[in-house]
Amino acid sequence: MHFRDLWFVPAFHEHAGRRLPGVQLHITDRAAFAPVRTAVAMLATLRRLHPDDFAWHTTDGGAEGTGHRYFVDLLWGSDRLRRAVDAGDDPLPLCDPPSPPGRRAGDDALPCP
C-alpha cells in the first residue's frame, strides 16, 4: 500500500466549498491490507504531525475537553486507543489479537490447557 497527496473540495459540513489537502490510499495487496492497523497508524501520525490541529470529537459533536464521551472511544470499545495516541505511545500493539488462554504473548513453548 502507499499514500498519494491529493486535494479535494467537500460538498457539505463545515469545510464545504474549501479546497483541502488530503491523502489517497492505494491498496496494492488486498490480502495483506489491515484496515484497522492502517487507520490506527494514520491517527497516530496525524496527531504527531499536526498536534495543534488534531482534536477528538465528542458524542455530542463538541471538541475534546468538553467533558463528554469521545466518539473514538465508542468505536474502539474503550479509551485505550485515544489515550495511547494522546500520550505519543505506539498504538499499534492495541491491534494485536490477545494471547490464547494459558499462553503469554510471544511464548510458543507453553502448551494451551
C-alpha positions as a Markdown table, in Angstrom:
| # | Residue | x | y | z |
|---|---|---|---|---|
| 1 | Met | 0.0 | 0.0 | 0.0 |
| 2 | His | 1.1 | 3.6 | -0.5 |
| 3 | Phe | -0.3 | 7.1 | 0.0 |
| 4 | Arg | -0.6 | 9.9 | -2.5 |
| 5 | Asp | -1.1 | 13.6 | -1.9 |
| 6 | Leu | -4.4 | 14.9 | -3.2 |
| 7 | Trp | -6.6 | 18.0 | -2.9 |
| 8 | Phe | -10.4 | 17.8 | -2.6 |
| 9 | Val | -13.4 | 20.1 | -2.0 |
| 10 | Pro | -16.0 | 18.8 | 0.4 |
| 11 | Ala | -19.6 | 19.3 | -0.7 |
| 12 | Phe | -21.0 | 19.7 | 2.8 |
| 13 | His | -20.2 | 20.2 | 6.5 |
| 14 | Glu | -18.0 | 23.0 | 8.0 |
| 15 | His | -15.4 | 22.9 | 5.2 |
| 16 | Ala | -17.9 | 22.8 | 2.3 |
| 17 | Gly | -16.5 | 24.6 | -0.8 |
| 18 | Arg | -13.0 | 24.9 | 0.5 |
| 19 | Arg | -10.0 | 23.2 | -1.3 |
| 20 | Leu | -8.3 | 21.0 | 1.3 |
| 21 | Pro | -5.2 | 18.8 | 1.3 |
| 22 | Gly | -5.5 | 15.1 | 2.0 |
| 23 | Val | -4.1 | 11.7 | 1.1 |
| 24 | Gln | -5.4 | 8.9 | -1.1 |
| 25 | Leu | -4.7 | 5.3 | 0.0 |
| 26 | His | -3.7 | 2.8 | -2.7 |
| 27 | Ile | -4.1 | -0.8 | -1.7 |
| 28 | Thr | -1.7 | -2.9 | -3.7 |
| 29 | Asp | -2.3 | -6.2 | -1.9 |
| 30 | Arg | -5.8 | -6.8 | -0.7 |
| 31 | Ala | -4.9 | -10.0 | 1.2 |
| 32 | Ala | -2.2 | -8.2 | 3.2 |
| 33 | Phe | -4.1 | -5.0 | 3.9 |
| 34 | Ala | -5.0 | -4.5 | 7.5 |
| 35 | Pro | -7.6 | -1.7 | 7.6 |
| 36 | Val | -7.8 | -1.2 | 11.4 |
| 37 | Arg | -4.0 | -1.2 | 11.8 |
| 38 | Thr | -3.8 | 1.3 | 8.9 |
| 39 | Ala | -6.4 | 3.6 | 10.5 |
| 40 | Val | -4.7 | 3.5 | 13.9 |
| 41 | Ala | -1.3 | 4.3 | 12.3 |
| 42 | Met | -2.9 | 7.2 | 10.4 |
| 43 | Leu | -4.4 | 8.6 | 13.6 |
| 44 | Ala | -1.1 | 8.4 | 15.5 |
| 45 | Thr | 0.7 | 10.0 | 12.5 |
| 46 | Leu | -1.8 | 12.8 | 12.2 |
| 47 | Arg | -1.6 | 13.6 | 15.9 |
| 48 | Arg | 2.2 | 13.6 | 15.8 |
| 49 | Leu | 2.5 | 15.8 | 12.6 |
| 50 | His | -0.4 | 18.2 | 13.4 |
| 51 | Pro | -0.8 | 18.4 | 17.2 |
| 52 | Asp | -2.3 | 21.9 | 17.1 |
| 53 | Asp | -4.9 | 20.9 | 14.5 |
| 54 | Phe | -5.8 | 17.5 | 15.9 |
| 55 | Ala | -8.8 | 17.1 | 18.2 |
| 56 | Trp | -11.0 | 14.2 | 19.3 |
| 57 | His | -14.8 | 14.8 | 18.8 |
| 58 | Thr | -17.3 | 14.0 | 21.5 |
| 59 | Thr | -20.6 | 12.2 | 21.0 |
| 60 | Asp | -22.4 | 15.5 | 21.1 |
| 61 | Gly | -20.2 | 16.9 | 18.4 |
| 62 | Gly | -18.1 | 19.1 | 20.6 |
| 63 | Ala | -14.3 | 19.1 | 20.7 |
| 64 | Glu | -12.1 | 17.4 | 23.3 |
| 65 | Gly | -12.1 | 18.8 | 26.8 |
| 66 | Thr | -15.8 | 19.4 | 26.9 |
| 67 | Gly | -16.4 | 16.6 | 29.5 |
| 68 | His | -18.5 | 14.4 | 27.2 |
| 69 | Arg | -17.7 | 10.9 | 25.9 |
| 70 | Tyr | -15.3 | 10.7 | 22.9 |
| 71 | Phe | -16.7 | 9.2 | 19.7 |
| 72 | Val | -13.5 | 7.2 | 19.1 |
| 73 | Asp | -13.8 | 5.6 | 22.5 |
| 74 | Leu | -17.2 | 4.2 | 21.4 |
| 75 | Leu | -15.8 | 3.0 | 18.1 |
| 76 | Trp | -12.8 | 1.3 | 19.8 |
| 77 | Gly | -14.7 | 0.0 | 22.8 |
| 78 | Ser | -12.5 | 1.7 | 25.4 |
| 79 | Asp | -10.4 | 4.8 | 25.9 |
| 80 | Arg | -7.1 | 2.9 | 25.4 |
| 81 | Leu | -6.6 | 4.0 | 21.7 |
| 82 | Arg | -7.2 | 7.6 | 22.4 |
| 83 | Arg | -5.0 | 7.7 | 25.5 |
| 84 | Ala | -2.1 | 5.9 | 23.6 |
| 85 | Val | -2.3 | 8.4 | 20.7 |
| 86 | Asp | -2.5 | 11.4 | 23.1 |
| 87 | Ala | 0.5 | 10.1 | 25.1 |
| 88 | Gly | 2.6 | 9.7 | 21.9 |
| 89 | Asp | 2.8 | 5.9 | 22.6 |
| 90 | Asp | 2.8 | 3.4 | 19.7 |
| 91 | Pro | -0.9 | 2.3 | 19.5 |
| 92 | Leu | -0.3 | -0.5 | 17.0 |
| 93 | Pro | 0.1 | -3.2 | 19.7 |
| 94 | Leu | -3.5 | -2.5 | 20.6 |
| 95 | Cys | -4.4 | -4.0 | 17.2 |
| 96 | Asp | -2.7 | -7.3 | 18.0 |
| 97 | Pro | -5.0 | -10.2 | 18.9 |
| 98 | Pro | -5.0 | -11.3 | 22.5 |
| 99 | Ser | -2.9 | -14.3 | 23.5 |
| 100 | Pro | -4.9 | -17.5 | 23.9 |
| 101 | Pro | -5.7 | -18.5 | 27.4 |
| 102 | Gly | -2.8 | -20.1 | 29.2 |
| 103 | Arg | -0.2 | -18.5 | 26.9 |
| 104 | Arg | 1.8 | -15.4 | 27.1 |
| 105 | Ala | 2.4 | -13.1 | 24.1 |
| 106 | Gly | 5.4 | -14.4 | 22.1 |
| 107 | Asp | 5.7 | -17.6 | 24.1 |
| 108 | Asp | 5.1 | -20.6 | 21.8 |
| 109 | Ala | 6.7 | -23.1 | 24.2 |
| 110 | Leu | 3.8 | -23.1 | 26.7 |
| 111 | Pro | 1.0 | -25.6 | 25.9 |
| 112 | Cys | -2.6 | -24.5 | 25.8 |
| 113 | Pro | -4.7 | -26.0 | 28.5 |
